[in-house]
Amino acid sequence: MDVATVDDARKAILKDIFWQMNEISSRTETSTETVIEESDDGNGNIVETTTTVTRTTLYITVSHKTAEEMADYFGFNADQRAQLAELLAKENNSLWAAVLYGIGVSDDTIVAVALSQVGNIGGQSYWSWYGFEGRVEWCACFVSWCANECGYIDTGVIPKFAGCVNGVQWFKDRGQWADNSIEPTPGMIIFFDWDSPNGSSGPQDGQSDHVGIVEKCENGIVYTIEGNSGDSCRQRQYSVGYYEILGYGIPAY
């Protein structure tokens, strides 16, 4: 069958395969806790009221079978398994990232804005623009400022975020996330998880400590522009797949 057209029959097949590969389950837990509420009696006195509150929490679990499990399920032969292994080979990650995330589209506008800021020390123009009255760790403020200069915050292309963890979650929630094995394109947002057991960011824990903007990727090297790199805006570079790169946010430019 050709794969150029997705008609209703093919949609039904894909939907059937999807639900053979994935399962969604849920459960609820109910707990009771005592809450103390404070109020004013009208005479300037604080009155404490103790009430019992019942909370119900919904837990949703999404589980999926691996490619190998599905190959067993469908009874793949040796040739089909070889083809599957080829499709899932690491060197094809960039191909799938282009298909699934559209990362073939790059953006030079935010790169140009970021490059114009190289040499800034202290980052006051970025963290004060964000709304902070005093200095904070400002790498995410810098990325947000650059996005705002391009109009990407108003259009919902890039979030306004001051915490790297929040930035990662925003992209993941929208399916616009790729791991560190891909070769990124200009304008992608690069997140790091530093391995700093003696530093302020702590050891690698799967949580992002730092963020920047991808300038380009050439010959296996990722070039970036980062705010708050030694308290300055600097150009940096890393090898593709560098272990401290957590992954990439992929704006829908």
C-alpha positions as a Markdown table, in Angstrom:
| # | Residue | x | y | z |
|---|---|---|---|---|
| 1 | Met | 0.0 | 0.0 | 0.0 |
| 2 | Asp | 1.2 | 3.5 | -0.8 |
| 3 | Val | 1.7 | 5.8 | 2.2 |
| 4 | Ala | 1.2 | 9.1 | 0.5 |
| 5 | Thr | -2.5 | 9.4 | 1.5 |
| 6 | Val | -4.0 | 8.8 | 4.9 |
| 7 | Asp | -7.6 | 7.9 | 4.3 |
| 8 | Asp | -10.2 | 6.7 | 6.9 |
| 9 | Ala | -9.2 | 3.1 | 6.5 |
| 10 | Arg | -5.6 | 3.8 | 7.2 |
| 11 | Lys | -6.5 | 6.1 | 10.1 |
| 12 | Ala | -8.5 | 3.1 | 11.6 |
| 13 | Ile | -5.5 | 0.8 | 11.2 |
| 14 | Leu | -3.1 | 3.3 | 12.8 |
| 15 | Lys | -5.6 | 3.9 | 15.7 |
| 16 | Asp | -5.9 | 0.2 | 16.3 |
| 17 | Ile | -2.1 | -0.3 | 16.3 |
| 18 | Phe | -1.7 | 2.7 | 18.7 |
| 19 | Trp | -4.0 | 1.2 | 21.2 |
| 20 | Gln | -2.3 | -2.2 | 20.9 |
| 21 | Met | 0.9 | -0.4 | 21.8 |
| 22 | Asn | -0.4 | 1.9 | 24.5 |
| 23 | Glu | -2.6 | 1.6 | 27.6 |
| 24 | Ile | -4.1 | 4.3 | 29.8 |
| 25 | Ser | -5.2 | 3.4 | 33.3 |
| 26 | Ser | -6.4 | 5.5 | 36.2 |
| 27 | Arg | -7.1 | 5.3 | 39.9 |
| 28 | Thr | -8.2 | 7.6 | 42.6 |
| 29 | Glu | -7.0 | 8.0 | 46.2 |
| 30 | Thr | -9.0 | 9.8 | 48.9 |
| 31 | Ser | -7.4 | 11.3 | 51.9 |
| 32 | Thr | -8.7 | 13.4 | 54.8 |
| 33 | Glu | -6.7 | 16.2 | 56.5 |
| 34 | Thr | -7.3 | 18.8 | 59.1 |
| 35 | Val | -7.0 | 22.4 | 57.9 |
| 36 | Ile | -6.7 | 25.5 | 60.2 |
| 37 | Glu | -8.2 | 28.6 | 58.7 |
| 38 | Glu | -7.7 | 32.1 | 60.0 |
| 39 | Ser | -10.2 | 34.9 | 59.9 |
| 40 | Asp | -10.9 | 38.3 | 61.4 |
| 41 | Asp | -13.7 | 38.5 | 63.9 |
| 42 | Gly | -14.3 | 42.2 | 63.0 |
| 43 | Asn | -12.7 | 43.5 | 66.1 |
| 44 | Gly | -9.1 | 43.0 | 65.0 |
| 45 | Asn | -8.8 | 39.6 | 66.5 |
| 46 | Ile | -7.6 | 36.5 | 64.6 |
| 47 | Val | -9.9 | 33.6 | 64.9 |
| 48 | Glu | -8.7 | 30.1 | 64.0 |
| 49 | Thr | -11.3 | 27.5 | 62.7 |
| 50 | Thr | -10.4 | 23.9 | 62.4 |
| 51 | Thr | -12.1 | 22.0 | 59.6 |
| 52 | Thr | -11.8 | 18.6 | 58.1 |
| 53 | Val | -11.2 | 18.5 | 54.3 |
| 54 | Thr | -11.5 | 15.4 | 52.1 |
| 55 | Arg | -9.4 | 15.4 | 49.0 |
| 56 | Thr | -9.6 | 13.0 | 46.0 |
| 57 | Thr | -6.5 | 12.7 | 43.8 |
| 58 | Leu | -6.7 | 11.2 | 40.3 |
| 59 | Tyr | -3.6 | 9.3 | 39.1 |
| 60 | Ile | -3.4 | 8.6 | 35.4 |
| 61 | Thr | -0.8 | 6.1 | 34.1 |
| 62 | Val | 0.3 | 5.8 | 30.5 |
| 63 | Ser | 2.2 | 2.6 | 29.7 |
| 64 | His | 3.5 | 1.4 | 26.4 |
| 65 | Lys | 5.1 | -1.7 | 24.8 |
| 66 | Thr | 8.6 | -1.4 | 23.4 |
| 67 | Ala | 9.4 | -1.8 | 19.7 |
| 68 | Glu | 10.8 | -5.3 | 20.4 |
| 69 | Glu | 7.6 | -6.3 | 22.2 |
| 70 | Met | 5.5 | -5.2 | 19.3 |
| 71 | Ala | 7.8 | -7.1 | 16.9 |
| 72 | Asp | 7.1 | -10.2 | 18.9 |
| 73 | Tyr | 3.4 | -9.4 | 19.0 |
| 74 | Phe | 3.1 | -9.1 | 15.2 |
| 75 | Gly | 5.5 | -12.0 | 14.6 |
| 76 | Phe | 8.1 | -10.1 | 12.7 |
| 77 | Asn | 10.6 | -12.3 | 10.7 |
| 78 | Ala | 14.3 | -11.8 | 10.7 |
| 79 | Asp | 14.3 | -9.4 | 7.7 |
| 80 | Gln | 11.5 | -7.2 | 9.3 |
| 81 | Arg | 13.4 | -7.1 | 12.6 |
| 82 | Ala | 16.6 | -6.0 | 10.7 |
| 83 | Gln | 14.6 | -3.2 | 9.1 |
| 84 | Leu | 13.1 | -2.2 | 12.4 |
| 85 | Ala | 16.6 | -2.0 | 14.0 |
| 86 | Glu | 17.8 | 0.2 | 11.1 |
| 87 | Leu | 14.9 | 2.6 | 11.5 |
| 88 | Leu | 15.6 | 2.9 | 15.3 |
| 89 | Ala | 19.4 | 3.2 | 14.9 |
| 90 | Lys | 20.9 | 6.2 | 16.6 |
| 91 | Glu | 22.2 | 7.7 | 13.4 |
| 92 | Asn | 18.6 | 8.1 | 12.3 |
| 93 | Asn | 17.5 | 10.1 | 15.3 |
| 94 | Ser | 17.8 | 13.3 | 13.4 |
| 95 | Leu | 15.6 | 11.9 | 10.6 |
| 96 | Trp | 12.8 | 11.0 | 13.1 |
| 97 | Ala | 13.2 | 14.3 | 14.9 |
| 98 | Ala | 12.6 | 16.1 | 11.6 |
| 99 | Val | 9.5 | 13.9 | 10.9 |
| 100 | Leu | 8.0 | 14.1 | 14.4 |
| 101 | Tyr | 9.1 | 17.5 | 15.6 |
| 102 | Gly | 9.7 | 19.5 | 12.4 |
| 103 | Ile | 13.2 | 20.5 | 13.5 |
| 104 | Gly | 14.3 | 20.9 | 9.9 |
| 105 | Val | 12.9 | 24.4 | 10.2 |
| 106 | Ser | 15.4 | 26.7 | 11.8 |
| 107 | Asp | 15.2 | 30.4 | 12.9 |
| 108 | Asp | 18.0 | 32.9 | 12.4 |
| 109 | Thr | 16.0 | 35.8 | 13.9 |
| 110 | Ile | 16.4 | 34.8 | 17.5 |
| 111 | Val | 20.0 | 33.7 | 16.9 |
| 112 | Ala | 20.8 | 37.2 | 15.5 |
| 113 | Val | 19.2 | 38.8 | 18.6 |
| 114 | Ala | 21.1 | 36.6 | 20.9 |
| 115 | Leu | 24.4 | 37.2 | 19.1 |
| 116 | Ser | 23.9 | 41.0 | 19.5 |
| 117 | Gln | 23.9 | 40.6 | 23.2 |
| 118 | Val | 27.3 | 38.7 | 23.5 |
| 119 | Gly | 29.5 | 40.5 | 25.9 |
| 120 | Asn | 26.7 | 41.7 | 28.3 |
| 121 | Ile | 27.8 | 41.3 | 31.9 |
| 122 | Gly | 25.5 | 40.9 | 34.8 |
| 123 | Gly | 22.3 | 40.4 | 32.8 |
| 124 | Gln | 20.4 | 43.3 | 34.5 |
| 125 | Ser | 18.6 | 44.3 | 31.3 |
| 126 | Tyr | 17.2 | 40.7 | 31.2 |
| 127 | Trp | 16.2 | 40.0 | 34.8 |
| 128 | Ser | 14.8 | 43.5 | 35.4 |
| 129 | Trp | 12.8 | 43.2 | 32.2 |
| 130 | Tyr | 11.4 | 39.9 | 33.5 |
| 131 | Gly | 10.2 | 41.7 | 36.7 |
| 132 | Phe | 12.9 | 40.9 | 39.3 |
| 133 | Glu | 14.0 | 43.7 | 41.5 |
| 134 | Gly | 17.4 | 42.1 | 42.2 |
| 135 | Arg | 19.8 | 39.8 | 40.5 |
| 136 | Val | 18.7 | 36.2 | 39.9 |
| 137 | Glu | 20.3 | 33.3 | 37.9 |
| 138 | Trp | 19.4 | 34.9 | 34.6 |
| 139 | Cys | 20.0 | 32.3 | 31.8 |
| 140 | Ala | 16.3 | 31.7 | 31.3 |
| 141 | Cys | 15.5 | 35.4 | 31.6 |
| 142 | Phe | 18.0 | 35.9 | 28.7 |
| 143 | Val | 16.3 | 33.3 | 26.5 |
| 144 | Ser | 12.9 | 34.8 | 27.3 |
| 145 | Trp | 14.1 | 38.3 | 26.6 |
| 146 | Cys | 15.4 | 37.3 | 23.2 |
| 147 | Ala | 12.2 | 35.5 | 22.4 |
| 148 | Asn | 10.2 | 38.6 | 23.4 |
| 149 | Glu | 12.3 | 40.8 | 21.1 |
| 150 | Cys | 11.2 | 38.5 | 18.2 |
| 151 | Gly | 7.6 | 38.5 | 19.2 |
| 152 | Tyr | 7.7 | 34.8 | 20.0 |
| 153 | Ile | 6.2 | 35.1 | 23.5 |
| 154 | Asp | 3.1 | 36.9 | 22.3 |
| 155 | Thr | 2.6 | 34.4 | 19.6 |
| 156 | Gly | 3.1 | 31.4 | 21.9 |
| 157 | Val | 6.2 | 30.1 | 20.1 |
| 158 | Ile | 8.4 | 30.3 | 23.2 |
| 159 | Pro | 7.3 | 30.6 | 26.8 |
| 160 | Lys | 8.3 | 33.4 | 29.2 |
| 161 | Phe | 10.1 | 31.4 | 31.9 |
| 162 | Ala | 12.7 | 32.2 | 34.6 |
| 163 | Gly | 13.2 | 28.6 | 35.7 |
| 164 | Cys | 14.8 | 26.1 | 33.4 |
| 165 | Val | 12.7 | 23.2 | 34.8 |
| 166 | Asn | 9.5 | 25.1 | 33.8 |
| 167 | Gly | 10.9 | 25.7 | 30.3 |
| 168 | Val | 11.6 | 22.0 | 29.8 |
| 169 | Gln | 8.1 | 21.1 | 31.0 |
| 170 | Trp | 6.5 | 23.6 | 28.6 |
| 171 | Phe | 8.2 | 22.0 | 25.6 |
| 172 | Lys | 7.5 | 18.5 | 26.8 |
| 173 | Asp | 3.8 | 19.2 | 27.4 |
| 174 | Arg | 3.5 | 20.2 | 23.7 |
| 175 | Gly | 5.5 | 17.3 | 22.3 |
| 176 | Gln | 8.2 | 19.7 | 21.2 |
| 177 | Trp | 11.1 | 18.0 | 23.0 |
| 178 | Ala | 14.1 | 16.0 | 21.7 |
| 179 | Asp | 16.9 | 14.3 | 23.6 |
| 180 | Asn | 20.6 | 15.2 | 23.3 |
| 181 | Ser | 21.4 | 12.7 | 20.6 |
| 182 | Ile | 19.9 | 14.9 | 17.8 |
| 183 | Glu | 21.9 | 17.4 | 15.7 |
| 184 | Pro | 20.0 | 20.6 | 16.6 |
| 185 | Thr | 19.2 | 23.4 | 14.2 |
| 186 | Pro | 19.6 | 27.2 | 14.8 |
| 187 | Gly | 17.1 | 28.7 | 17.2 |
| 188 | Met | 16.4 | 25.6 | 19.2 |
| 189 | Ile | 16.5 | 26.0 | 22.9 |
| 190 | Ile | 19.2 | 23.9 | 24.6 |
| 191 | Phe | 18.8 | 22.8 | 28.2 |
| 192 | Phe | 21.7 | 21.5 | 30.4 |
| 193 | Asp | 21.8 | 19.3 | 33.5 |
| 194 | Trp | 25.2 | 20.1 | 35.0 |
| 195 | Asp | 27.3 | 17.4 | 36.7 |
| 196 | Ser | 28.5 | 19.6 | 39.5 |
| 197 | Pro | 28.6 | 17.7 | 42.8 |
| 198 | Asn | 30.4 | 20.6 | 44.5 |
| 199 | Gly | 28.6 | 23.4 | 42.7 |
| 200 | Ser | 25.3 | 25.2 | 43.4 |
| 201 | Ser | 23.5 | 23.2 | 40.7 |
| 202 | Gly | 24.4 | 19.9 | 42.4 |
| 203 | Pro | 25.0 | 16.5 | 40.6 |
| 204 | Gln | 23.1 | 15.4 | 37.5 |
| 205 | Asp | 19.5 | 14.6 | 38.5 |
| 206 | Gly | 17.5 | 14.8 | 35.3 |
| 207 | Gln | 16.5 | 18.4 | 36.1 |
| 208 | Ser | 17.7 | 21.3 | 34.0 |
| 209 | Asp | 20.2 | 23.8 | 35.6 |
| 210 | His | 21.0 | 26.0 | 32.6 |
| 211 | Val | 19.6 | 27.0 | 29.2 |
| 212 | Gly | 20.8 | 28.7 | 26.0 |
| 213 | Ile | 20.0 | 29.2 | 22.3 |
| 214 | Val | 21.5 | 27.0 | 19.6 |
| 215 | Glu | 23.5 | 29.2 | 17.1 |
| 216 | Lys | 24.3 | 26.3 | 14.7 |
| 217 | Cys | 25.5 | 22.7 | 14.5 |
| 218 | Glu | 28.4 | 21.8 | 12.3 |
| 219 | Asn | 30.7 | 18.8 | 12.0 |
| 220 | Gly | 29.4 | 17.3 | 15.2 |
| 221 | Ile | 29.7 | 20.5 | 17.3 |
| 222 | Val | 26.8 | 22.4 | 18.8 |
| 223 | Tyr | 27.5 | 26.1 | 19.0 |
| 224 | Thr | 25.4 | 28.1 | 21.5 |
| 225 | Ile | 24.7 | 31.6 | 22.9 |
| 226 | Glu | 24.1 | 31.5 | 26.6 |
| 227 | Gly | 23.2 | 34.1 | 29.2 |
| 228 | Asn | 24.6 | 33.9 | 32.7 |
| 229 | Ser | 27.6 | 31.9 | 31.5 |
| 230 | Gly | 30.2 | 33.2 | 34.0 |
| 231 | Asp | 27.7 | 36.0 | 34.6 |
| 232 | Ser | 28.1 | 37.0 | 30.9 |
| 233 | Cys | 26.5 | 36.4 | 27.6 |
| 234 | Arg | 28.9 | 34.1 | 25.8 |
| 235 | Gln | 29.2 | 31.8 | 22.8 |
| 236 | Arg | 30.0 | 28.2 | 23.8 |
| 237 | Gln | 30.4 | 24.9 | 22.0 |
| 238 | Tyr | 29.8 | 21.2 | 22.9 |
| 239 | Ser | 30.0 | 18.0 | 21.0 |
| 240 | Val | 26.7 | 16.5 | 19.8 |
| 241 | Gly | 25.4 | 14.2 | 22.5 |
| 242 | Tyr | 27.5 | 15.8 | 25.2 |
| 243 | Tyr | 26.4 | 14.2 | 28.5 |
| 244 | Glu | 25.5 | 17.5 | 30.2 |
| 245 | Ile | 23.1 | 18.4 | 27.5 |
| 246 | Leu | 19.7 | 17.4 | 28.8 |
| 247 | Gly | 17.8 | 18.0 | 25.6 |
| 248 | Tyr | 16.3 | 20.6 | 23.3 |
| 249 | Gly | 13.1 | 22.5 | 23.2 |
| 250 | Ile | 11.8 | 22.8 | 19.6 |
| 251 | Pro | 9.9 | 26.0 | 19.0 |
| 252 | Ala | 7.3 | 25.9 | 16.2 |
| 253 | Tyr | 8.8 | 28.8 | 14.2 |
